[in-house]
Amino acid sequence: MKNKLSTLCCMLALTAFVTVALPSCGGDDTSAPVTPPNNNNNNNNNNNNNNTNTDPTGTQDMALKVGSTQSVVNGVTRIDAQYNLTGGLIASVGKVSGLGSITSIPKTGWQTSAPLNIGAGYVVYNETTEVFCRLYVVAQDGEGFHVKYQVPFRGTEEELALSSSEVSFPAEGGTREVTIANSSITPFTVSSSEEWCEVEKIQPGTGVKITCKPTDIGFASNATITLTQTSDSKTKTLTVKRGAIDPNAVDLGLSVQWCDRYLGAISIEGIGGYFAWGETETKEKYGWSTYAYGSSESNVTDIGLNISGTQYDAATNKLGDGWRIPTRAELVELKNKCTWATATVNGVDGYQATGTNGKSIFFAKRGGYWTDYSRPAYVETAFYGWTANRDYTNPEKAEWFHIFEDRNGNIYPTFSGGNYVGMNRCKGTQIRAVKGQSYSDADSHYTKSGTVSGHDYVDLGLSVKWATCNLQADNPWDYGDHYAWTSSNSSWGSSWRMPTKEEMEELLTCKIEWTIYHNTGGYRITGPNGRSIFLAAAGMAFHADDKPSDMDEEAEYWSSTYGSGSYAYGFFVSCNVNITWGAPRVSSSNSSYRYSIRLVTE
């Protein structure tokens, strides 16, 4: 009897304990009820709440203590003192029959906390580790709750579907979001191929946020964003396009229009990009070790004498739409037909070229990369820029345009630094592009009058008839050879000879105009009868093996007339159509001046 009474007292005491304890677990709206509500409709996914209680592989049991910061699931999720699941992101999937009933990761309903319900299922997400976990609340358990969970949880393994496969930004950059079109979340990681294109996951994985930085060089560029599925490493790619700065074409009253900025610059005073000759991409270091078309001065690839508008033209490659690197003749035209002055734009010093119509372009002092330099040299001192022309006699070099100022404030736009030698093609300089087809004087201006001994001539209405080509030239725009002076130099037959000083002086009575003919600068000389010859500006050479200087700019030709001492007469036409007579030294040695020869016949 005593034992029965003791047992009854214990049962009454336990009943009293439960009666007190249970309300303390669900005393207000935010506390967790002992049993889930009858109408628990807060499902936010397509989970199949089947009636199976089969636990998936990897299921773990745990007693989560209320209010304990040490008792967590998935590294962050716990039960707070108000009986809420908190920590990380949490999505309730409503009442389920077991952990295995949670089959997918919901796209919506994510919160930083969710009321705890016995018999309910949840998906929790650790934003730091980017790992999902599915969790099922089994029952109340002493100071907390008995839960079952599985981590990592990958949900339904289906291929990622993006709302877009391509995103475009202007040159100024911006931010865009691309969503995942799947009905549930498929865990993934994301990366970008380019530093200017930053990408981050929209937590917990409903899409990606793309931040495109503004262009710092002005070119159109592409990046690839790669999304890699956690479950099977399958990838999905997204192309990001950033537009180019649209440069302006300035009409200076010349044969072509000139770009208002350097190739790749985002402003008219900007730096732009540095390019090796014939290469279409910028790089960090310039020299033979990084050059695409040669490894040394003695080992270069021939990519042509004029690359304007070709596959080797960086301006054409980057800008398209008729843009290209200017030829030497077009830069000669810019040099001689514009007026030059110093100028400052937005605090950057440089030079201003004003065309015949009063419009101007600005050349900032931006220097260039010399061989194996890791940074540009002569910045804030001078401008260096490629022409489209390879050096005439040195295949490892190319022509460059140089603008500098002397101590007296005189501005010198010149070629190859004034020493008439091209620069190694592997170096990096800026490019000032032109737009439009290369101008060429009309062939109809140069109709031949007849032929003598197989060589064509033009009758200008003067005392002699002039050959259409220079000696050793194949056509009127070729330079031919450069010769030391002799009173007679002809291999064309006895009727052809060098002109006398007096016969050359007759050309002074003709109309003389600088022009470009088949990419060669020179002079159209029109006689009193309206017929014309083209006198190529072939320049001069100081030595037998020298590259000619002043090509496309100055026409320097021998007469047969001997002067006095060691001098003979020559005919000189500069680009501003000043005509002078010189008396260069006569010598058969390599130190002799060497000019072109244009023959005449009776």
Secondary structure as GFF3:
##gff-version 3
##sequence-region A 1 602
A	DSSP	alpha_helix	2	25	.	.	.	ID=ss1
A	DSSP	beta_strand	60	65	.	.	.	ID=ss2
A	DSSP	beta_strand	78	79	.	.	.	ID=ss3
A	DSSP	beta_strand	84	95	.	.	.	ID=ss4
A	DSSP	three_ten_helix	99	101	.	.	.	ID=ss5
A	DSSP	beta_strand	111	115	.	.	.	ID=ss6
A	DSSP	beta_strand	120	126	.	.	.	ID=ss7
A	DSSP	beta_strand	131	141	.	.	.	ID=ss8
A	DSSP	beta_strand	144	150	.	.	.	ID=ss9
A	DSSP	beta_strand	166	169	.	.	.	ID=ss10
A	DSSP	beta_strand	174	179	.	.	.	ID=ss11
A	DSSP	beta_strand	188	192	.	.	.	ID=ss12
A	DSSP	beta_strand	197	202	.	.	.	ID=ss13
A	DSSP	beta_strand	207	212	.	.	.	ID=ss14
A	DSSP	beta_strand	221	229	.	.	.	ID=ss15
A	DSSP	beta_strand	235	242	.	.	.	ID=ss16
A	DSSP	beta_strand	249	250	.	.	.	ID=ss17
A	DSSP	beta_strand	257	259	.	.	.	ID=ss18
A	DSSP	three_ten_helix	288	290	.	.	.	ID=ss19
A	DSSP	beta_strand	294	296	.	.	.	ID=ss20
A	DSSP	beta_strand	299	300	.	.	.	ID=ss21
A	DSSP	alpha_helix	314	319	.	.	.	ID=ss22
A	DSSP	beta_strand	323	324	.	.	.	ID=ss23
A	DSSP	alpha_helix	328	337	.	.	.	ID=ss24
A	DSSP	beta_strand	339	345	.	.	.	ID=ss25
A	DSSP	beta_strand	348	354	.	.	.	ID=ss26
A	DSSP	beta_strand	360	364	.	.	.	ID=ss27
A	DSSP	beta_strand	366	368	.	.	.	ID=ss28
A	DSSP	beta_strand	377	379	.	.	.	ID=ss29
A	DSSP	beta_strand	383	390	.	.	.	ID=ss30
A	DSSP	beta_strand	397	405	.	.	.	ID=ss31
A	DSSP	beta_strand	411	415	.	.	.	ID=ss32
A	DSSP	three_ten_helix	416	418	.	.	.	ID=ss33
A	DSSP	beta_strand	423	424	.	.	.	ID=ss34
A	DSSP	beta_strand	434	435	.	.	.	ID=ss35
A	DSSP	three_ten_helix	443	446	.	.	.	ID=ss36
A	DSSP	beta_strand	450	452	.	.	.	ID=ss37
A	DSSP	beta_strand	455	458	.	.	.	ID=ss38
A	DSSP	beta_strand	465	467	.	.	.	ID=ss39
A	DSSP	beta_strand	496	497	.	.	.	ID=ss40
A	DSSP	alpha_helix	501	505	.	.	.	ID=ss41
A	DSSP	three_ten_helix	506	509	.	.	.	ID=ss42
A	DSSP	beta_strand	511	517	.	.	.	ID=ss43
A	DSSP	beta_strand	520	526	.	.	.	ID=ss44
A	DSSP	beta_strand	532	536	.	.	.	ID=ss45
A	DSSP	beta_strand	555	562	.	.	.	ID=ss46
A	DSSP	beta_strand	568	573	.	.	.	ID=ss47
A	DSSP	beta_strand	579	582	.	.	.	ID=ss48
A	DSSP	beta_strand	600	601	.	.	.	ID=ss49
###
